[in-house]
Every structure is written in C-alpha cells, then in structure tokens.
Amino acid sequence: MRKLTLLSLIFCLGMHLSAQNISIAKQLVDTLTSTTMWGRGYTKEGNEKAALFLKNYYQSAGLVPLTGKDYYQHLSFPVNTFPKNMELTINGKTLQPGIVFIVSPESKGTKTKGNFIQKDSTLFVDPNKRVIIELKDKLTWSVAPEAKDYTSVEVLKSALAEPPKSYSINIDNKVISSFKTANICAAVKGTVQPDSFVFITAHYDHLGGMGSDTYFPGANDNASGTTLLLGLASYFSKHPQPYTIAFVSFTGEEAGLIGSKFFAEHPLVPLKKIKFLFNLDLEGTGLEGATVVNASIYKKEFDLLKAINDQYKLLPAINQRGKAANSDHYWFSEKGIPSFFMYTLGGIKAYHDVFDKGATLPMDHYENLLKLMEEFVARVQQ
Ligand SMILES: [Zn+2]
C-alpha cells in the first residue's frame, strides 16, 4: 500500500499547483496515519517507516540532503513502550483499549488480578499489586522515557456503571534505553545566497501504539503539519528562492521536543545563518483561524504574515501569542533565531487520542495555508 501511494505521489509531483493539491494532501495524511506507520512511534517500526517515507518523498521531489549525502540526522533516546498485551477487566467487564482506557505512559507491565481500595471519587488503588485506576472525563495519552514501579490506568468515567471494585489486568511494557531515530533534513538550494536559510519544520513522530491492536494516528498532530511541509517542499523545489529553503521533519517531539533539541545542539548549518524558522504543528483546519507563537516578539514578521493574509483573504483570523515551549520552534528561538510556530484553530476536538484520524481531519484551509506559507517564505527573505 505504501509503495502504491508513493508511486502515485511521484506521478503527481510533476503537476502544477491546482485543485490537485488537496487530494494529494489527503493521500499524504492517509499514508502517514495508516496502520503501517502505527502512529509513527516506538513499536512495529512505525517511526522508522515514516522516516523512510519522508526521505523518499524529499528525494523524489528533487530536494537534496541539507548537508552531505544523508537526509538522516541520527539520534537516540530512552522510551517506555507497550508492544504486546493490553487487557483490562473491571467489575467483570472487559474494557476496550484506546477508547475506554489508556495505560499511563510511565507504567510498568503486569499480569495480575485483585480488588481496589477507593481513595477518592476518581482514584482507586490496589497497594499490594501496585495497580492504580484513575477515572477521567477524557483520555489523553503521551510518551515517557522510563517505567516507574507501578501500573497506572486511566479509565473513561462514563464507561463504568459502578465504581471499580475487582479487576484483572495483563499489560506488557518494554523500556528501550536507546531508541534509534532521526530528523529528516532536506533542502532546495538558494539561487543568490545559498548559505543563508529559511527553515520550515514539522515533527513527523506521534505517540505510536499501545498494545498490539491499538495505535494513535496523529492526523492533526502532526500528519497535518508534515503534509503542509511536504506540499511546500514540492512547491519550492519548482520555485527556488534566493536563500536556501530547508525542510526539517523532526522526530521525538511528543517525547519532549527531543529531535529539535538535538538539532539545535548539533546544527547541520551555522545557526546564525538561519534567517527565519517557521514550525508547523496542528495544521488540519483553519476554520477559526490560527495562532502564532512568538508573534509578539518578532513583530515585523508577524505584520508581514498578517498583511499577506489580508491581501489574499486566506484565514479568518491570525492571533498573536508570546513565547511558549509547546513545539519544536522553542529551542531555536531560545538561541536567538527568529522563529514562529503556527497552529490552526476550530473543528477538531481530538487531541492525543485514538480519534485524531485522517477521515475526520477537516483540511478545509489547506490550499490557503499553502499560499500563506509560500508568500511568507518568499517575502521574509527581502
Ligand atoms: Zn504536535
């Protein structure tokens, strides 16, 4: 399936920008959120497959490695994973992983049964077996670097008729002390000043899988930003700019902005040569506009972005925000590189859960986001 998708993408890359953009983009989101890529995380080689797909895309679109001959900037970090069993029964009822329960990312695996002591209205523990159940209104998963000495499970409150009393549990975990991954780094060489750079970045990793049957597709977070970045890579490969335009797909964002931190500490180009960095994360809509982190710090560039938006009527609003350590731009702006992080607003409630799917991702302003970025990147070099 992946091969077919890639072939059809290569075919489409020859076309001019048109209404084709959106169907190519939806196909990219489908590929990135597919079972094959398993949430672009830490089991079933999901992260590795996503990385290879991106490298092949860049190569097919005519982009070169940012430096040297390798698109990969290799790195590794520790992560707690859940590769196999993911079973929970409470009060005799078997619960569905992902939908009704999630295991807390720092949990160790266990196979046992027992009874709970109620601590408060939402917290239930079996101190002997070190099993904890917490009732929640919404399930939100994440990634942890290690396993603690307990097994904690969050259960959707509305799924239980009565407070948890008895349980049986069968969960496996595996700590990978050095998970091997990579940032994928490509470029369109500048025509006038190739040693000056505009960076466009988006993390391609997501949370991965939880047990052998459940994965987190991460459509809005961040197949959407990755897709927008790839659309821009195709565009700029046909429209080279005075500066080199760099495209970096970061890994390990969900594990704590790890890939971008590694890049900022081991830069492939001199950091002071990066004239502007634009990070894309959560780009699946635009129905209610977008918010730009660091807008109040880089006022001139924010005014430029607003002027482009006013001129072409692309998004209903672009809001400004100050500094925030909420995505991969952070390490770069901390090092004094002018950087924006833009995220879109409206239409999607799914966040870090199994419902963040390609099928329900609006993609309603995709073409407009492309146009906004194309114009901004062109004019920010002037
Ligand atoms: Zn994200």
Boltz pocket constraint, residues with backbone or C-beta under 6 A from the ligand:
constraints:
  - pocket:
      binder: B
      contacts: [[A, 203], [A, 205], [A, 220], [A, 221], [A, 222], [A, 253], [A, 281], [A, 282]]
      max_distance: 6.0
